[in-house]
Amino acid sequence: MERPLVEIRGVRKTYDGDHLVVRDLDLQIARGEFLTLLGPSGSGKTTTLMMLAGFETATGGEIFLDGRPINRLAPEKRNIGMVFQNYALFPHMTVAENLAFPLSVRGVRGSAAAEKVERALGMVGLKGFERRRPAQLSGGQQQRVAVARALIFDPTLVLMDEPLSALDKQLREQMQYEIKQLHQRYGLTVVYVTHDQSEALTMSDRVAVFHHGVIQQLDTPQGLYESPRNAFVASFIGENNRLPGTVVAGGANGGGNGGAHDGSWADVRLSDGTVVRARAVACGPAGSPTMLSLRPERLLLQPAAGDCDVMASGKVVDVTYLGDHLRVRLNALGEQSFVAKAPNAGAARAIRAGDAISIGWRAEDCRALDAPA
């Protein structure tokens, strides 16, 4: 088995000696991987990135890069490229001078530096911009220069700290594609920080979801969305119907009957008394509170008999037209804001506010998770 390029072992970080911003973090990153650290503000993702870069010192634990410990190495000795949120370009330097700066720090000058500058500009599609200054560039062009500067000295690892947050939606999506293409074309190892879940799902090989300084789930984008392991991940990644209830059978201890009650399923009583079956992912035994997670696109409107394991009635509160699909909000199963997403076709187009309709879903699409505190 190939040794991971980055290995973080038991790393902790506190600023005040009491509150841990990062708690006993263990993480391995493969060579050539695009890993995104995702989470809300204050979750520990940026602190983890800064410790990798050397701009923050770990309170405890060890960080290894390509097999060597780097905790006590200065940032410039780590051979790590960094792309900052605010670009951090020198305003008094031209594009070429900005790109040549990290080379000069490493003793690369003259024709060797000029060749690397030309190559880096070609990588990001900015040949011909050598003599411009940052103020003469658009936001997207400045970001391309920042990316080129991070890559110009062939770093072992590239770190990106919310690099696209200042760009508008169309340009941000274009830059997502370009960064992903650079990663694939040159085999870069990238650790990327964002709080934008769609950005994380679009760009990453794996995503580490942070909350309170702990990785809640480390998985592929598909794994995170389709199979969240706890209520926080389910609510943070994508839109999600959350149904509080109580486990009445199955769950952590199983029902003892084999088959569907072997611990992989749970029967849950909802607030209106309805009992439904769900995958027992992170719920306790009978009597425990739980939170059911059901994605809006898994909820079927006016399903045919036999299409669903769970059937219920509901009343349409409102319908929002979103082009290729409709967002239908319902009052159902004791919940005032039960959401379904339906393709803009067929019977769904006839649904109107105030309609009484049937709804349903398959038990395997509903997950019984931990009940949030």
C-alpha positions, 0 to 999 in steps of 0.5 A: 500500500502506497504511503499517504503524502500527508498524514495528520496524527492526533493533532490538536489546536487551542488558542486559549489553553481551554477550548480546542478548535481542532480535536485529536485529528487523524487524517491521511491524504493520498498523493494526487488527491483533491480533498476538501475541508468543508464546514461552517465558520469556526468548525476547525477547517481553516485552522487545520489548513493553516497548521498544514501550511505552517502559519499556525502551530499545532498544540499537540500531535504530528503532521507528516509530509511525504514521510517527514515530520513538518511541525517544526519546519518554517512555511517556506521550507515545506514546499507547499503552494498556497492560494489565499482567499484575497489573492495576496498579490503584490500590487506594485509588481507586474504579473511576471514579477509576482510569479517570479517572487517565490522562485527568487526566494528559492534561488531561481533567477534569470532564464530559468525563472523566465521559463517557469513564469512563461510555463505557469502563465500558459497553465492558467491561460494568461500568456500576454499578461506578463507586464500588467499589474494586479489592479489592471486585472479582473477578479478571475484573472487575479485568481489565476495569477494566484493559482499560477504563483502557487504552482510555479515552483512545483510544490509537493502539496497545494493548499487553497483557502476559500479561493473563489469566495469573492467571485460571482456565481458564473466566474466561480463555476468557471474557476471551479472547472479550471482548478479541477482540470489543473489538478487532473492534468498535472496530478496535483495534490490539493487540500481545499477549504470552503463552506460552500457545499456545492463547490465541495461536491463538484470539485473533490475526490473526498470531502471531510465535513468538520463540526466543532473541531472534529471530522464528522464524516470523510467520504466521497461526494456521493457518499456524503449526500446519499449516506450521511452518517449523522444528523449534522452531515445530513442537514449540512449537505444538501436540502433535507427533510428532518422528521423527529421521532422515537424508535419503537423497534429495531435500531441499535439493538435490533428487533431480534427477529432477523431479516429487516429487524437485524439492526439495519432497520428501525421502526420510528413513531413520528410526532403525529403517531405514524410509525414508519420504517427507516435505515438504522444508521445512527439511532439508539435502541427502542425508546431512543429519540431519533431524527429521520433524514429524507431527501426531497427528491426521494419523496414521491407525489401521488405515487402508484400503489406498490411504488413506496414502502411508506404512504401518507396524505398531505396538503400542498402549502405552496409550489415554487417553479424552478425551471427543470423541477418544482419545489413543493412544500407540504403539511404532512406527518405532523410537519408544517414544511415537508419539501418535495422536488418533482420533475417539471413534467406530467402530473406534478405540473397540475399540483396547486397550493391547497391540493390534498395529495398522497405522498410516499417514499421507499424505506431504504431512502429514509435514514434514522440518525442521532437526535440533535442535542 
